[in-house]
Amino acid sequence: MADQTTNATTDVGEEASAYWSTNIRIIKICLVIWALVSFGFGIVFRPLLTSIPVGGTDLGFWFAQQGSILVFLALIFFYALRMNKLDREHGVDEE
């Protein structure tokens, strides 16, 4: 009886660990994309992007003013959709 309880506890712990490691990986990916777009394209790589015209201005300025915000909103929706899928996979979704 004690072996079954130990195995069940171990399975739950492994499931929770897999869930959180996947969640943290998704968060890290989103943060890297957000930093690359907002800080990288808007500030660091802006001189490289000045030769690409977008809507009457250069691409670096566009990322600094609008692009990083739009990418941030897209990341929010991506994260919400991906977490809903992850919740369903691990059986912790809201029904």
N, C-alpha and C positions, 0 to 999 in steps of 0.2 A: 504494500500500500504506500509506503514511504517512497519507494522508487518511482511510482506513478506520479506522485506529487512533485518530486524533484524533477522528473522529466517534463511535466507540464509547466513548471516554473521556468525551467531552462528554455523551453520552446517559446514561452511568452517573452522572456528576456531577449532571446535572439530575434524574435519578430519585432519587438520594440527597437532594438538596436539597428536592425535593417531599415526600419521606417525612418528613424531619426538620422541615420547616416545618409539616406537618400534625400531627406529634407534639407539637411545641411549642404549637400552637394548642389542641389538646385539653387539654394540661396547664394552660395559662392559663385555659381555661374552667372546668376542675375546681377550680382554686385560687380563682377568683372566686366560684364557687358556695359553696365551703367557707368562705371568709371572710365572705360575706354571711350564711350561715346561722349560723355559730358566733359571730362577732364582732357582726355586724349585728343579727340577730334575738335573740340571747341577751343583748346588752349595750346597743347603741346604740338599737335600735328597741323595746326591752322596754317602755318606758312606753306606747307605742302599742298593744302587744299584750296589755296587762293586762286589757282588757275582754273578751277572747275566752277563755271557759273551756274547758279540756281536762283531762279526768280529775280534776276536783276542784282544779285549780290554773289559773294563767293560761298563755297560750300562750308568752309570753316566758320564763317559768321552765321550761316544758317544753322549749323549744329549748335553753336553757342546760344542762339536766340530761341530756336524752335525745335530743332532736331532732338536735342537731349530730353526735352520735355515729352515729345511724342514717343521716343524710345522708352522712357520711363513708364508712360502709361501702357505701352504694349507689354512691358515686362510685368506690370501688375496683373494684367489679364492673363498672360502666360503662366505666371506663378499660381494664380487662382485656379486655372484649368488643370494644371499639372498636379497641384495638391489635391484637387477633387479626385483625379484619377488615382493618385497614390493612396488616398484614404479608402477608395473602393477596393484597391488591390489588397490592402491590409485589414479590411473589415472594420474600419473605424469611421466610415462615412455617416453623414446625417441622412436619415431616410425621409 
